[in-house]
Amino acid sequence: GDELSAYHVEAAIAVAHVSAPCAAETDWNAIVGLYDRLFQVAPSPVVALNRAIALGERDGAASALQELQLIADVERLAAYPFYPAALGEFELRLGHFAVAREHFRKALGLCRNDTERRFLEKKLAAASD
């Protein structure tokens, strides 16, 4: 159609991810911009979370943590394991191991399947080293 929808922007985000030959070459600036646009079209705490993660990839862990703390309606993410997982990841990157472990433990308590559980158990182990 002629009108930009969330599906168009989500597709553009997916293209930006798969177009990179490896994670290190991902165009995080473009992805942050696309999440900005997606938030205009379809605002939600999950979109804000994903934007904060992309921002962290582009600008570093401290920027991501600041952005994660600014998410409006964060209570809507209370049962979503990826909010505490993101907090844990960026705390881990800053070397805040004890805080990261707390967040990963919380995320583990919210897991919805074995794949999520295995991933988060690895993250928890990495924060315990």
N, C-alpha and C positions, 0 to 999 in steps of 0.2 A: 504494500500500500504506500500511499504518499505520506503517511504520518509515521514519525519515528516512534517505535514502541520499545518496551523493555526487552522484547525478544531480539530486536535488531542490535541493541547495545550489548546484550549478553552474547550474541553471536560474534560481535566484533571483539569482545574480550577473549572469547575462546580462540578466535583467529590469531590474536596477538600472542596468546600462550603457545599455540601449536606452531607458529611461524618461527619461533626461536629455535635455533639448532640445539641449544642446551639452556638450562636454567640461568646460568650466568649471563647469557646474551639476551635475556628477555627484555623487551622494551617496557620497563616498569613505568616510565614517564607516560607513555601512551595508555597503559592500563589504568594508572591513577586517573588520568583524564577521562577515560571511558567510565570508570566508576563514578566520577563526578557527574557525568551526564546521566548515568543510570539512576543516581540518587535524585536527580531532577525529575526524571520520568516516573520512577517507582521507588519513592523513599521508603526505607525500612531499616531496622537495626542490623539485619543480616547484610544488606548492601553496605552499610556503614562499617561493619566488621570487615568485610572483604576489602573495602577501600583502605582501611587502616593497615591491613596486612600488606597490601600492595605498596602503600606508603612506606611501611617498614622495610620492604625489599629495596625501595628506591632511596630512602633517606636515612635508614638505620633504625635500630631497635628503640632508641629513646623517642624518636618521632612517632613510632607505632604505638608505644605505650601511652604517650600523651593523647593521641587520637582515640585509642581504645577507651580511655577514661572519659572522653567527651561524647560518647554515643548516647543519644537520647533514647529513652524507653529501653534502657539496658535490661530492665527487669523482664522484658519479653524474651531475652536470651537465657533466662535462668535455667532452662532445661536443655540448652543447646551446648554440646560438649566443646564446640570449636571456639567459643568465647574464652573460657578458661585455658584452653589449649594454646590459643594465640597469646594470651597474657604470659603463660608459661614459656613459650618459645622465645619471646622477646626478652623476658627476664633472664632466661638461660643465656642468650646472646650477650647480655650485659654482665654475665658472670654472677648473677644473683641466684645461686643454686638453691638455697633453702626456699626462697619465694617461688622459684620456678617449680620446685617439687610440690609445693602446696597447690599451685594451679593445676599441675598435671594430675595430682590425686583427685582434685575436684572434677576435672574433665573425665577421668576414668570412671567416676561414680555416675556420670551421665551417659556413658557409652550406650549405643543402640545396637551394636553388632560386634562380632569377633574381630573384624578388620580394624575398626576404630580402636578396640581394646589393645590389639597387638601394637598398633602404631603408637598409642599413648604409653604403653608399657615401655617401649623403646625410648621414648622421650624422657620418661621418668628415670630410666636407667642412666641416660646421658646426663641428667641433672644430678645424679648421685655420684658421678665420677670425681 
